[in-house]
Amino acid sequence: MTSATFPYCSTYGIATTTPPLYIHSGVNRPDLLSLLDEEGAPGMVNVQVVRESRLQWAFQRYAGVPLFLDSGFRRKMDVPSYVRLIERYGQRFRWIANLDHLFDQQTSDHNYRQITSQLGDASLRSKILWIYQGGKLADLQARAREHRLVGVGGCVLRMLRDGVEATLAWLMRIGEVLAGVGAKAHVFGVGNKPMVSRLRDQPWLASLDSSKWLIAYRAHVVLLPSGECMRATELSKRECAARNIRVIESWLRPSQDTASNALPHRSSSLF
Protein backbone atom coordinates (compact mmCIF):
# COMPACT_ATOMS: atom_id res chain seq x y z
CA MET A 1 0.00 0.00 0.00
CA THR A 2 1.39 3.40 -0.90
CA SER A 3 1.65 6.28 1.50
CA ALA A 4 -1.35 8.57 1.57
CA THR A 5 -0.77 12.25 0.88
CA PHE A 6 -3.20 14.50 2.71
CA PRO A 7 -4.10 17.93 1.32
CA TYR A 8 -4.66 18.82 4.98
CA CYS A 9 -0.94 18.43 5.69
CA SER A 10 0.16 20.59 2.81
CA THR A 11 -2.36 23.27 3.71
CA TYR A 12 -1.65 23.62 7.39
CA GLY A 13 1.86 22.24 7.67
CA ILE A 14 3.03 19.83 10.33
CA ALA A 15 6.29 21.43 11.42
CA THR A 16 7.12 21.13 15.10
CA THR A 17 6.77 24.87 15.61
CA THR A 18 3.23 24.93 14.18
CA PRO A 19 0.54 24.78 16.90
CA PRO A 20 -1.94 21.95 16.39
CA LEU A 21 -5.17 22.70 14.60
CA TYR A 22 -8.44 22.59 16.52
CA ILE A 23 -11.37 21.32 14.47
CA HIS A 24 -14.89 22.09 15.69
CA SER A 25 -17.12 19.07 15.19
CA GLY A 26 -20.90 18.80 15.13
CA VAL A 27 -21.43 21.02 12.09
CA ASN A 28 -24.97 20.20 10.99
CA ARG A 29 -26.57 23.55 10.10
CA PRO A 30 -25.75 26.41 7.71
CA ASP A 31 -25.61 28.95 10.55
CA LEU A 32 -22.80 26.95 12.19
CA LEU A 33 -20.83 27.06 8.96
CA SER A 34 -21.36 30.81 8.70
CA LEU A 35 -20.02 31.25 12.23
CA LEU A 36 -16.93 29.16 11.48
CA ASP A 37 -16.44 31.30 8.39
CA GLU A 38 -16.59 34.48 10.48
CA GLU A 39 -14.15 33.10 13.04
CA GLY A 40 -11.77 31.60 10.50
CA ALA A 41 -12.11 28.18 12.12
CA PRO A 42 -12.30 24.67 10.61
CA GLY A 43 -15.22 22.30 11.14
CA MET A 44 -16.07 18.61 11.11
CA VAL A 45 -19.23 17.16 9.60
CA ASN A 46 -20.80 13.83 10.52
CA VAL A 47 -21.50 11.55 7.60
CA GLN A 48 -25.11 11.13 8.75
CA VAL A 49 -25.98 14.73 7.78
CA VAL A 50 -23.67 15.40 4.83
CA ARG A 51 -26.34 14.73 2.19
CA GLU A 52 -28.77 17.36 3.48
CA SER A 53 -29.50 19.92 0.77
CA ARG A 54 -29.19 22.92 3.10
CA LEU A 55 -25.74 21.77 4.13
CA GLN A 56 -24.71 21.16 0.54
CA TRP A 57 -25.71 24.74 -0.20
CA ALA A 58 -23.74 25.98 2.82
CA PHE A 59 -20.65 23.96 1.82
CA GLN A 60 -20.53 25.99 -1.38
CA ARG A 61 -21.60 29.30 0.18
CA TYR A 62 -18.82 29.07 2.78
CA ALA A 63 -16.25 27.43 0.55
CA GLY A 64 -13.37 28.93 2.50
CA VAL A 65 -14.14 26.95 5.66
CA PRO A 66 -11.82 23.91 5.91
CA LEU A 67 -14.02 20.86 6.47
CA PHE A 68 -13.30 17.28 7.56
CA LEU A 69 -15.67 14.32 7.36
CA ASP A 70 -16.28 12.06 10.35
CA SER A 71 -17.69 8.56 9.89
CA GLY A 72 -19.72 8.78 13.10
CA PHE A 73 -19.40 7.55 16.67
CA ARG A 74 -21.96 4.77 17.11
CA ARG A 75 -24.12 4.74 13.97
CA LYS A 76 -22.02 3.35 11.13
CA MET A 77 -23.11 2.86 7.56
CA ASP A 78 -21.95 -0.07 5.45
CA VAL A 79 -18.82 0.20 3.33
CA PRO A 80 -20.51 0.38 -0.12
CA SER A 81 -22.79 3.21 1.07
CA TYR A 82 -19.84 5.07 2.55
CA VAL A 83 -17.85 4.70 -0.66
CA ARG A 84 -20.77 6.06 -2.73
CA LEU A 85 -21.07 9.02 -0.40
CA ILE A 86 -17.34 9.74 -0.62
CA GLU A 87 -17.48 9.56 -4.41
CA ARG A 88 -20.29 12.10 -4.49
CA TYR A 89 -19.27 14.55 -1.74
CA GLY A 90 -15.69 13.75 -0.78
CA GLN A 91 -13.87 16.48 -2.71
CA ARG A 92 -15.20 19.15 -0.32
CA PHE A 93 -13.30 17.64 2.63
CA ARG A 94 -9.61 17.91 3.54
CA TRP A 95 -9.59 14.38 4.91
CA ILE A 96 -12.22 11.70 5.40
CA ALA A 97 -12.25 9.43 8.45
CA ASN A 98 -12.05 5.71 7.90
CA LEU A 99 -15.17 3.73 8.74
CA ASP A 100 -13.54 2.70 12.00
CA HIS A 101 -15.12 0.70 14.83
CA LEU A 102 -14.62 1.57 18.48
CA PHE A 103 -11.81 -0.51 20.09
CA ASP A 104 -11.91 -2.89 17.11
CA GLN A 105 -8.77 -2.49 15.03
CA GLN A 106 -9.36 -5.60 12.94
CA THR A 107 -12.74 -4.42 11.64
CA SER A 108 -11.40 -0.87 11.24
CA ASP A 109 -8.49 -2.11 9.13
CA HIS A 110 -10.76 -4.32 7.04
CA ASN A 111 -12.98 -1.34 6.26
CA TYR A 112 -9.96 0.81 5.40
CA ARG A 113 -8.76 -1.77 2.88
CA GLN A 114 -12.24 -2.10 1.38
CA ILE A 115 -12.77 1.66 1.06
CA THR A 116 -9.39 2.42 -0.48
CA SER A 117 -9.67 -0.50 -2.91
CA GLN A 118 -13.18 0.47 -4.05
CA LEU A 119 -12.49 4.16 -4.63
CA GLY A 120 -11.44 4.66 -8.22
CA ASP A 121 -10.35 8.28 -7.79
CA ALA A 122 -6.78 8.49 -6.47
CA SER A 123 -7.39 11.96 -5.01
CA LEU A 124 -10.25 10.57 -2.91
CA ARG A 125 -8.25 7.52 -1.84
CA SER A 126 -5.53 9.84 -0.58
CA LYS A 127 -8.02 11.58 1.72
CA ILE A 128 -8.99 8.48 3.73
CA LEU A 129 -7.59 8.78 7.25
CA TRP A 130 -6.43 5.49 8.78
CA ILE A 131 -7.48 5.43 12.46
CA TYR A 132 -5.87 3.63 15.38
CA GLN A 133 -8.42 2.14 17.77
CA GLY A 134 -5.99 0.31 20.05
CA GLY A 135 -3.98 -2.87 19.88
CA LYS A 136 -0.29 -3.49 19.49
CA LEU A 137 1.89 -0.41 19.19
CA ALA A 138 4.08 -2.33 16.75
CA ASP A 139 1.11 -2.48 14.37
CA LEU A 140 0.61 1.26 14.79
CA GLN A 141 4.27 1.81 14.06
CA ALA A 142 4.05 -0.16 10.83
CA ARG A 143 1.01 1.82 9.70
CA ALA A 144 2.52 5.14 10.73
CA ARG A 145 5.50 4.50 8.49
CA GLU A 146 3.10 4.40 5.53
CA HIS A 147 1.26 7.64 6.27
CA ARG A 148 2.10 11.24 7.05
CA LEU A 149 -1.02 11.50 9.20
CA VAL A 150 -3.07 8.93 11.15
CA GLY A 151 -6.10 9.26 13.40
CA VAL A 152 -6.44 8.17 17.01
CA GLY A 153 -9.97 7.24 18.06
CA GLY A 154 -11.77 6.08 21.20
CA CYS A 155 -10.55 8.87 23.49
CA VAL A 156 -13.98 9.90 24.73
CA LEU A 157 -14.85 6.45 26.06
CA ARG A 158 -11.31 5.90 27.33
CA MET A 159 -11.57 9.07 29.40
CA LEU A 160 -14.91 7.94 30.80
CA ARG A 161 -13.66 4.42 31.49
CA ASP A 162 -10.06 4.99 32.57
CA GLY A 163 -9.87 8.69 33.45
CA VAL A 164 -8.02 11.62 31.95
CA GLU A 165 -4.55 10.75 33.28
CA ALA A 166 -4.65 7.16 32.01
CA THR A 167 -5.91 8.30 28.60
CA LEU A 168 -3.21 10.95 28.43
CA ALA A 169 -0.53 8.35 29.27
CA TRP A 170 -1.93 6.13 26.48
CA LEU A 171 -1.74 9.02 24.02
CA MET A 172 1.84 9.80 25.05
CA ARG A 173 2.86 6.21 24.31
CA ILE A 174 1.23 6.52 20.91
CA GLY A 175 3.03 9.81 20.39
CA GLU A 176 6.42 8.24 21.05
CA VAL A 177 5.74 5.69 18.33
CA LEU A 178 4.61 8.33 15.86
CA ALA A 179 7.51 10.66 16.57
CA GLY A 180 9.92 7.76 16.09
CA VAL A 181 8.80 7.31 12.47
CA GLY A 182 8.12 10.97 11.67
CA ALA A 183 4.32 10.68 11.58
CA LYS A 184 1.63 12.83 13.17
CA ALA A 185 -1.89 12.29 14.46
CA HIS A 186 -5.33 13.76 14.60
CA VAL A 187 -6.83 12.89 17.99
CA PHE A 188 -10.61 12.57 18.00
CA GLY A 189 -12.82 13.87 20.81
CA VAL A 190 -10.54 15.94 23.07
CA GLY A 191 -12.40 18.99 24.37
CA ASN A 192 -11.21 19.60 27.93
CA LYS A 193 -8.52 22.13 28.78
CA PRO A 194 -6.28 19.82 30.90
CA MET A 195 -5.91 17.41 27.97
CA VAL A 196 -5.50 20.19 25.39
CA SER A 197 -2.88 21.94 27.54
CA ARG A 198 -0.86 18.76 28.00
CA LEU A 199 -1.02 17.77 24.34
CA ARG A 200 -0.60 21.09 22.55
CA ASP A 201 3.22 21.10 22.57
CA GLN A 202 3.66 17.50 21.46
CA PRO A 203 5.53 17.46 18.15
CA TRP A 204 3.51 14.49 16.87
CA LEU A 205 0.12 16.20 17.32
CA ALA A 206 -1.34 17.63 14.10
CA SER A 207 -4.90 18.35 15.25
CA LEU A 208 -7.71 17.71 17.74
CA ASP A 209 -11.47 17.96 17.56
CA SER A 210 -14.55 18.12 19.74
CA SER A 211 -18.05 19.59 19.76
CA LYS A 212 -17.28 21.55 22.95
CA TRP A 213 -18.11 24.86 21.28
CA LEU A 214 -21.74 23.73 20.84
CA ILE A 215 -22.37 23.87 24.59
CA ALA A 216 -23.38 27.43 23.72
CA TYR A 217 -26.42 26.19 21.82
CA ARG A 218 -27.26 23.32 24.16
CA ALA A 219 -27.10 25.27 27.43
CA HIS A 220 -26.39 28.96 26.67
CA VAL A 221 -22.95 28.47 28.18
CA VAL A 222 -19.53 30.00 27.49
CA LEU A 223 -16.16 28.42 28.13
CA LEU A 224 -13.64 30.32 30.23
CA PRO A 225 -9.86 30.53 29.75
CA SER A 226 -9.53 28.59 33.02
CA GLY A 227 -11.31 25.61 31.46
CA GLU A 228 -14.47 26.14 33.50
CA CYS A 229 -17.73 27.31 31.97
CA MET A 230 -20.66 29.52 32.95
CA ARG A 231 -24.06 30.61 31.77
CA ALA A 232 -24.10 33.83 29.77
CA THR A 233 -27.75 34.59 29.05
CA GLU A 234 -26.88 38.23 28.39
CA LEU A 235 -25.34 37.02 25.12
CA SER A 236 -27.00 35.32 22.19
CA LYS A 237 -26.21 31.65 21.70
CA ARG A 238 -24.26 32.53 18.56
CA GLU A 239 -22.17 35.04 20.53
CA CYS A 240 -21.52 32.37 23.15
CA ALA A 241 -20.40 29.92 20.47
CA ALA A 242 -18.06 32.51 18.93
CA ARG A 243 -16.46 33.11 22.32
CA ASN A 244 -16.09 29.38 22.81
CA ILE A 245 -14.19 29.06 19.54
CA ARG A 246 -11.81 31.84 20.64
CA VAL A 247 -11.30 30.42 24.12
CA ILE A 248 -10.49 26.93 22.80
CA GLU A 249 -8.00 28.55 20.45
CA SER A 250 -6.41 30.28 23.44
CA TRP A 251 -5.96 26.89 25.14
CA LEU A 252 -3.77 25.90 22.20
CA ARG A 253 -1.96 29.24 22.16
CA PRO A 254 -1.68 30.39 25.80
CA SER A 255 0.00 33.67 24.86
CA GLN A 256 -3.09 34.67 22.87
CA ASP A 257 -4.97 37.62 24.32
CA THR A 258 -8.30 36.50 25.77
CA ALA A 259 -9.29 39.86 27.25
CA SER A 260 -11.85 40.33 24.47
CA ASN A 261 -13.64 37.26 25.80
CA ALA A 262 -14.24 38.77 29.23
CA LEU A 263 -17.90 38.86 30.15
CA PRO A 264 -19.59 41.96 31.61
CA HIS A 265 -20.62 39.94 34.69
CA ARG A 266 -20.46 36.38 35.85
CA SER A 267 -23.56 34.26 35.99
CA SER A 268 -23.87 31.22 38.21
CA SER A 269 -21.15 28.69 37.44
CA LEU A 270 -22.16 25.27 36.17
CA PHE A 271 -18.86 23.50 36.71
C-alpha positions as CSV (number, residue, x, y, z in Angstrom):
1,M,0.0,0.0,0.0
2,T,1.4,3.4,-0.9
3,S,1.6,6.3,1.5
4,A,-1.3,8.6,1.6
5,T,-0.8,12.2,0.9
6,F,-3.2,14.5,2.7
7,P,-4.1,17.9,1.3
8,Y,-4.7,18.8,5.0
9,C,-0.9,18.4,5.7
10,S,0.2,20.6,2.8
11,T,-2.4,23.3,3.7
12,Y,-1.7,23.6,7.4
13,G,1.9,22.2,7.7
14,I,3.0,19.8,10.3
15,A,6.3,21.4,11.4
16,T,7.1,21.1,15.1
17,T,6.8,24.9,15.6
18,T,3.2,24.9,14.2
19,P,0.5,24.8,16.9
20,P,-1.9,21.9,16.4
21,L,-5.2,22.7,14.6
22,Y,-8.4,22.6,16.5
23,I,-11.4,21.3,14.5
24,H,-14.9,22.1,15.7
25,S,-17.1,19.1,15.2
26,G,-20.9,18.8,15.1
27,V,-21.4,21.0,12.1
28,N,-25.0,20.2,11.0
29,R,-26.6,23.6,10.1
30,P,-25.7,26.4,7.7
31,D,-25.6,29.0,10.5
32,L,-22.8,27.0,12.2
33,L,-20.8,27.1,9.0
34,S,-21.4,30.8,8.7
35,L,-20.0,31.3,12.2
36,L,-16.9,29.2,11.5
37,D,-16.4,31.3,8.4
38,E,-16.6,34.5,10.5
39,E,-14.2,33.1,13.0
40,G,-11.8,31.6,10.5
41,A,-12.1,28.2,12.1
42,P,-12.3,24.7,10.6
43,G,-15.2,22.3,11.1
44,M,-16.1,18.6,11.1
45,V,-19.2,17.2,9.6
46,N,-20.8,13.8,10.5
47,V,-21.5,11.6,7.6
48,Q,-25.1,11.1,8.8
49,V,-26.0,14.7,7.8
50,V,-23.7,15.4,4.8
51,R,-26.3,14.7,2.2
52,E,-28.8,17.4,3.5
53,S,-29.5,19.9,0.8
54,R,-29.2,22.9,3.1
55,L,-25.7,21.8,4.1
56,Q,-24.7,21.2,0.5
57,W,-25.7,24.7,-0.2
58,A,-23.7,26.0,2.8
59,F,-20.7,24.0,1.8
60,Q,-20.5,26.0,-1.4
61,R,-21.6,29.3,0.2
62,Y,-18.8,29.1,2.8
63,A,-16.3,27.4,0.5
64,G,-13.4,28.9,2.5
65,V,-14.1,26.9,5.7
66,P,-11.8,23.9,5.9
67,L,-14.0,20.9,6.5
68,F,-13.3,17.3,7.6
69,L,-15.7,14.3,7.4
70,D,-16.3,12.1,10.4
71,S,-17.7,8.6,9.9
72,G,-19.7,8.8,13.1
73,F,-19.4,7.5,16.7
74,R,-22.0,4.8,17.1
75,R,-24.1,4.7,14.0
76,K,-22.0,3.4,11.1
77,M,-23.1,2.9,7.6
78,D,-22.0,-0.1,5.5
79,V,-18.8,0.2,3.3
80,P,-20.5,0.4,-0.1
81,S,-22.8,3.2,1.1
82,Y,-19.8,5.1,2.6
83,V,-17.9,4.7,-0.7
84,R,-20.8,6.1,-2.7
85,L,-21.1,9.0,-0.4
86,I,-17.3,9.7,-0.6
87,E,-17.5,9.6,-4.4
88,R,-20.3,12.1,-4.5
89,Y,-19.3,14.5,-1.7
90,G,-15.7,13.8,-0.8
91,Q,-13.9,16.5,-2.7
92,R,-15.2,19.1,-0.3
93,F,-13.3,17.6,2.6
94,R,-9.6,17.9,3.5
95,W,-9.6,14.4,4.9
96,I,-12.2,11.7,5.4
97,A,-12.3,9.4,8.4
98,N,-12.1,5.7,7.9
99,L,-15.2,3.7,8.7
100,D,-13.5,2.7,12.0
101,H,-15.1,0.7,14.8
102,L,-14.6,1.6,18.5
103,F,-11.8,-0.5,20.1
104,D,-11.9,-2.9,17.1
105,Q,-8.8,-2.5,15.0
106,Q,-9.4,-5.6,12.9
107,T,-12.7,-4.4,11.6
108,S,-11.4,-0.9,11.2
109,D,-8.5,-2.1,9.1
110,H,-10.8,-4.3,7.0
111,N,-13.0,-1.3,6.3
112,Y,-10.0,0.8,5.4
113,R,-8.8,-1.8,2.9
114,Q,-12.2,-2.1,1.4
115,I,-12.8,1.7,1.1
116,T,-9.4,2.4,-0.5
117,S,-9.7,-0.5,-2.9
118,Q,-13.2,0.5,-4.0
119,L,-12.5,4.2,-4.6
120,G,-11.4,4.7,-8.2
121,D,-10.4,8.3,-7.8
122,A,-6.8,8.5,-6.5
123,S,-7.4,12.0,-5.0
124,L,-10.3,10.6,-2.9
125,R,-8.2,7.5,-1.8
126,S,-5.5,9.8,-0.6
127,K,-8.0,11.6,1.7
128,I,-9.0,8.5,3.7
129,L,-7.6,8.8,7.2
130,W,-6.4,5.5,8.8
131,I,-7.5,5.4,12.5
132,Y,-5.9,3.6,15.4
133,Q,-8.4,2.1,17.8
134,G,-6.0,0.3,20.1
135,G,-4.0,-2.9,19.9
136,K,-0.3,-3.5,19.5
137,L,1.9,-0.4,19.2
138,A,4.1,-2.3,16.8
139,D,1.1,-2.5,14.4
140,L,0.6,1.3,14.8
141,Q,4.3,1.8,14.1
142,A,4.0,-0.2,10.8
143,R,1.0,1.8,9.7
144,A,2.5,5.1,10.7
145,R,5.5,4.5,8.5
146,E,3.1,4.4,5.5
147,H,1.3,7.6,6.3
148,R,2.1,11.2,7.0
149,L,-1.0,11.5,9.2
150,V,-3.1,8.9,11.2
151,G,-6.1,9.3,13.4
152,V,-6.4,8.2,17.0
153,G,-10.0,7.2,18.1
154,G,-11.8,6.1,21.2
155,C,-10.5,8.9,23.5
156,V,-14.0,9.9,24.7
157,L,-14.9,6.4,26.1
158,R,-11.3,5.9,27.3
159,M,-11.6,9.1,29.4
160,L,-14.9,7.9,30.8
161,R,-13.7,4.4,31.5
162,D,-10.1,5.0,32.6
163,G,-9.9,8.7,33.4
164,V,-8.0,11.6,31.9
165,E,-4.6,10.7,33.3
166,A,-4.7,7.2,32.0
167,T,-5.9,8.3,28.6
168,L,-3.2,10.9,28.4
169,A,-0.5,8.4,29.3
170,W,-1.9,6.1,26.5
171,L,-1.7,9.0,24.0
172,M,1.8,9.8,25.0
173,R,2.9,6.2,24.3
174,I,1.2,6.5,20.9
175,G,3.0,9.8,20.4
176,E,6.4,8.2,21.1
177,V,5.7,5.7,18.3
178,L,4.6,8.3,15.9
179,A,7.5,10.7,16.6
180,G,9.9,7.8,16.1
181,V,8.8,7.3,12.5
182,G,8.1,11.0,11.7
183,A,4.3,10.7,11.6
184,K,1.6,12.8,13.2
185,A,-1.9,12.3,14.5
186,H,-5.3,13.8,14.6
187,V,-6.8,12.9,18.0
188,F,-10.6,12.6,18.0
189,G,-12.8,13.9,20.8
190,V,-10.5,15.9,23.1
191,G,-12.4,19.0,24.4
192,N,-11.2,19.6,27.9
193,K,-8.5,22.1,28.8
194,P,-6.3,19.8,30.9
195,M,-5.9,17.4,28.0
196,V,-5.5,20.2,25.4
197,S,-2.9,21.9,27.5
198,R,-0.9,18.8,28.0
199,L,-1.0,17.8,24.3
200,R,-0.6,21.1,22.6
201,D,3.2,21.1,22.6
202,Q,3.7,17.5,21.5
203,P,5.5,17.5,18.1
204,W,3.5,14.5,16.9
205,L,0.1,16.2,17.3
206,A,-1.3,17.6,14.1
207,S,-4.9,18.4,15.2
208,L,-7.7,17.7,17.7
209,D,-11.5,18.0,17.6
210,S,-14.6,18.1,19.7
211,S,-18.1,19.6,19.8
212,K,-17.3,21.6,22.9
213,W,-18.1,24.9,21.3
214,L,-21.7,23.7,20.8
215,I,-22.4,23.9,24.6
216,A,-23.4,27.4,23.7
217,Y,-26.4,26.2,21.8
218,R,-27.3,23.3,24.2
219,A,-27.1,25.3,27.4
220,H,-26.4,29.0,26.7
221,V,-22.9,28.5,28.2
222,V,-19.5,30.0,27.5
223,L,-16.2,28.4,28.1
224,L,-13.6,30.3,30.2
225,P,-9.9,30.5,29.8
226,S,-9.5,28.6,33.0
227,G,-11.3,25.6,31.5
228,E,-14.5,26.1,33.5
229,C,-17.7,27.3,32.0
230,M,-20.7,29.5,32.9
231,R,-24.1,30.6,31.8
232,A,-24.1,33.8,29.8
233,T,-27.7,34.6,29.1
234,E,-26.9,38.2,28.4
235,L,-25.3,37.0,25.1
236,S,-27.0,35.3,22.2
237,K,-26.2,31.6,21.7
238,R,-24.3,32.5,18.6
239,E,-22.2,35.0,20.5
240,C,-21.5,32.4,23.2
241,A,-20.4,29.9,20.5
242,A,-18.1,32.5,18.9
243,R,-16.5,33.1,22.3
244,N,-16.1,29.4,22.8
245,I,-14.2,29.1,19.5
246,R,-11.8,31.8,20.6
247,V,-11.3,30.4,24.1
248,I,-10.5,26.9,22.8
249,E,-8.0,28.6,20.4
250,S,-6.4,30.3,23.4
251,W,-6.0,26.9,25.1
252,L,-3.8,25.9,22.2
253,R,-2.0,29.2,22.2
254,P,-1.7,30.4,25.8
255,S,0.0,33.7,24.9
256,Q,-3.1,34.7,22.9
257,D,-5.0,37.6,24.3
258,T,-8.3,36.5,25.8
259,A,-9.3,39.9,27.3
260,S,-11.9,40.3,24.5
261,N,-13.6,37.3,25.8
262,A,-14.2,38.8,29.2
263,L,-17.9,38.9,30.1
264,P,-19.6,42.0,31.6
265,H,-20.6,39.9,34.7
266,R,-20.5,36.4,35.9
267,S,-23.6,34.3,36.0
268,S,-23.9,31.2,38.2
269,S,-21.2,28.7,37.4
270,L,-22.2,25.3,36.2
271,F,-18.9,23.5,36.7
